[in-house]
Amino acid sequence: MQDIRTRLEPQPDGSYVLNGVKHYCTGALFADWIPVLARAEDGQLHVAYVPSDAPGLTVIDDWDGLGQRTTASGTVRLDGVPVPGDRVLPHHLTFKGPQLHGAVAQLLHAAIDAGIAAGALAEAALFVRTKSRPWFESNV
């Protein structure tokens, strides 16, 4: 079981309040919206979609992304962040029956890796064409 300690507290008007910390929040530094996985009172997981400028939400640029210059990841602190009820979805229902969640995630990551590989190959080819210096005896 995931150790998710962020809490989603219901309010009388149907909204919620988020409290907790999300470490390594991918893309949070550039994001307009931040999805936050949190536990409701009954312990079930929900996803709250929070605007990055919401009161009580702080994004900290603390990810040391060796080789990952633009993951824009960091820690997100949530201190009494208000969330309207229509921005909270029951994540726990995703896994109650057959679903494509894992397959879509794997496909997404494979596409990202393929894009990174294509970019690296293009940069290597550009370097070889414009900056490499063949050995003088190579007849090239």
Secondary structure, DSSP 8 states (H G I E B T S, - for coil): ------EEEE-TTS-EEEEEEEEEETTTTT-SEEEEEEE-TTS-EEEEEEETT-TTEEEE-----TT-TT---EEEEEEEEEE-GGGEE-GGGGGSS---HHHHHHHHHHHHHHHHHHHHHHHHHHHHHHT----GGG--
